[in-house]
């Protein structure tokens, strides 16, 4: 299977005053089309720097990075911006929705910054399709303050899908959500992955990582673990189990 992400001997050093901080130290990693990978590690492990490099938000100090067959290691700022817009969808912990615009308009926004100009009708159709994919087509005209936290994150996921990227990057996407809503969001990611979307997700929560297919663990700037997820959670099954537990608790209270 083709590698969407191919990292070879990636190093990242930050020069802060007289001190050099070696955030990433010689990471070599391939992620194939259709994988769902959790990138894990404690604070300071290098996982956030790796995510920034994978997302073309930062450049490696040394090494080669190919994204979807394109060597992006040496691209300038404008070229990196084009790659981000064309190839990558981002989902963040804080949703980052525009408060005064509808869900539909929030999803349309990335399409305004692409070189592949679409007609207003095409933008609307694509945005509605993305909202439908995350189960929110009936909330297209709602503003963020009219949506729950989970619904806002679904809009953010739809927005990340609007330019039809080859890679979805999620940074602690359930960090602001309760347990039930977190499982629902992981169900959305599992559905997207089942449709063929390649997903890399930064998380420090082991139970959230259990919904992915592969765990890559970093420590001190190096990959120290790379394994398939054993006993992978299925979001639909976990939601049913949670509902049964809640029913049982209610019956016990009575």
Protein Blocks (a to p, Z undefined) as FASTA:
>chain_A
ZZfbdcehiacdddehjbccdfbghiacdddehiacddeddehilmmmmmmmmnopaccf
bdcddeehiafklpcfklmmmmmmmmpccddfklopafkbcfklmmmmmmmmcfbdcdfk
lmmmmmmmmmmmnopmmmmmpcfklpcfklmmmmmmmmmmmnopabdcdehkllmpcfkl
mmmmmmmmmmmmmnopacddddfbfklmmmmmbdcddeehiafbdcddehiacfklmmmm
mmmmmmmmmmmmZZ
